[in-house]
């Protein structure tokens, strides 16, 4: 019976090892659905070369400006942060109660019993000390480009863009997501905008597979490094 249980445990462990990695798809970053405008058919132009039913911008460039247009975001993110903290707490307490005065005289002894004197005065003291230190250094750099889609135009003319890119490798997949607000004037003539010019930017970079699992701390290590452990 015990051998059968051991076989079952190994079988479950093997199935867990063969399980595929999640794709981490997020519905928020699904491709934008552009509303379909039904074509009313070619309008009668008569003898004129131009028609009011046809929209032609003589001085319009190729910059994205409408919902559904694509903008190329040039990633130029770099952050460096460092933090250190040293703290120490020391507490000392001492109390003494003198012998009481009875009958105008200090009584240092309550009495004696079998050669032992009972002193009526007493005192106590305590000392406590704590010291701790911590340091953290973090540096991140992200470069490249990603094509995003305009999903909404705000009342003041700013554009909400979002996009996602997945790159599948032989040992896993990597993705990058970006979402934020872009000013039309920040979009260059070649239809690009810097990631540092995106307001309320939400930029995410991650992956799945063996490289991502190797860089992730195990659950036991996370427990001993958390604030839940009492020491």
SULVENNOR-V993244 format. One record per residue. RES is the residue in one letter. SS is DSSP state (alpha for helix, beta for strand, coil for the rest). PSI is psi in whole degrees, 0 to 359 (* if undefined). NEAR is the number of other C-alpha atoms within 10 Angstrom. Layout:
res;ss;psi;near
RES;SS;PSI;NEAR
RES;SS;PSI;NEAR
This chain:
res;ss;psi;near
X;coil;319;5
X;alpha;319;7
X;alpha;324;8
X;alpha;320;8
X;alpha;320;10
X;alpha;319;11
X;alpha;320;11
X;alpha;319;12
X;alpha;316;12
X;alpha;324;11
X;alpha;318;12
X;alpha;318;12
X;alpha;321;12
X;alpha;319;11
X;alpha;322;11
X;alpha;323;10
X;alpha;332;10
X;alpha;354;9
X;coil;143;9
X;coil;158;10
X;coil;145;14
X;coil;148;10
X;coil;348;14
X;coil;34;10
X;coil;140;11
X;coil;123;9
X;alpha;337;7
X;alpha;333;11
X;alpha;22;15
X;coil;154;11
X;coil;139;14
X;coil;138;18
X;coil;114;10
X;coil;130;12
X;coil;136;8
X;coil;126;6
X;coil;120;6
X;coil;135;6
X;coil;126;6
X;coil;0;7
X;coil;161;6
X;coil;130;8
X;coil;155;10
X;coil;120;9
X;coil;343;11
X;coil;226;8
X;coil;1;6
X;coil;147;7
X;coil;341;6
X;coil;155;11
X;coil;145;12
X;coil;344;8
X;coil;348;11
X;coil;127;9
X;coil;114;8
X;coil;120;10
X;coil;112;7
X;coil;329;6
X;coil;20;5
X;coil;135;7
X;coil;190;10
X;coil;13;10
X;coil;142;17
X;coil;138;21
X;coil;354;19
X;coil;161;14
X;coil;129;18
X;coil;343;18
X;coil;158;16
X;beta;136;20
X;beta;138;24
X;beta;121;20
X;beta;124;24
X;beta;115;18
X;beta;122;18
X;beta;59;14
X;beta;134;14
X;beta;126;11
X;beta;140;9
X;beta;126;9
X;beta;142;9
X;beta;146;9
X;beta;138;9
X;beta;151;9
X;beta;130;9
X;beta;131;9
X;beta;146;9
X;beta;141;9
X;beta;130;9
X;beta;134;9
X;beta;131;9
X;beta;136;9
X;beta;134;9
X;beta;132;9
X;beta;141;10
X;beta;133;10
X;beta;119;10
X;coil;170;13
X;coil;141;16
X;coil;162;14
X;beta;118;10
X;beta;127;8
X;coil;27;7
X;coil;1;7
X;beta;145;9
X;beta;130;12
X;coil;106;16
X;coil;352;15
X;beta;136;13
X;beta;336;12
X;beta;187;12
X;beta;151;10
X;beta;116;8
X;coil;42;5
X;coil;357;7
X;beta;128;8
X;beta;138;12
X;beta;101;12
X;beta;133;13
X;coil;343;15
X;coil;150;14
X;beta;165;10
X;beta;163;9
X;beta;157;9
X;beta;153;9
X;beta;147;9
X;beta;133;9
X;beta;142;9
X;beta;141;9
X;beta;139;9
X;beta;142;9
X;beta;154;9
X;beta;152;9
X;beta;153;9
X;beta;145;9
X;beta;132;9
X;beta;133;9
X;beta;134;9
X;beta;131;9
X;beta;143;9
X;beta;132;10
X;beta;122;13
X;beta;159;11
X;beta;204;9
X;beta;155;17
X;beta;138;19
X;beta;128;16
X;beta;167;24
X;beta;141;23
X;beta;122;24
X;beta;344;19
X;beta;147;17
X;beta;124;16
X;coil;163;9
X;coil;328;7
X;coil;7;7
X;coil;353;13
X;coil;157;15
X;beta;135;23
X;beta;123;21
X;beta;152;26
X;beta;154;28
X;beta;167;25
X;beta;141;22
X;beta;131;15
X;beta;137;14
X;beta;116;10
X;beta;126;12
X;beta;181;10
X;coil;338;7
X;coil;10;10
X;beta;194;16
X;beta;150;19
X;beta;147;17
X;beta;159;17
X;beta;136;16
X;beta;146;18
X;beta;143;22
X;beta;141;23
X;beta;191;18
X;beta;132;20
X;beta;138;24
X;coil;143;16
X;alpha;325;14
X;alpha;341;12
X;alpha;347;13
X;coil;122;19
X;coil;174;15
X;coil;337;12
X;coil;20;12
X;coil;42;16
X;beta;156;19
X;beta;143;22
X;beta;146;17
X;alpha;335;22
X;alpha;350;13
X;alpha;5;17
X;coil;123;20
X;beta;150;13
X;beta;42;11
X;beta;138;16
X;beta;105;12
X;beta;124;17
X;beta;139;11
X;beta;128;12
X;beta;193;12
X;beta;175;20
X;beta;163;19
X;beta;188;18
X;alpha;314;13
X;alpha;321;13
X;alpha;321;14
X;alpha;324;13
X;alpha;331;9
X;coil;2;8
X;coil;134;9
X;coil;141;10
X;coil;165;10
X;alpha;325;9
X;alpha;318;9
X;alpha;322;9
X;alpha;325;11
X;alpha;314;12
X;alpha;346;12
X;coil;5;10
X;coil;170;10
X;coil;355;9
X;coil;334;8
X;coil;137;8
X;coil;354;6
X;coil;*;5
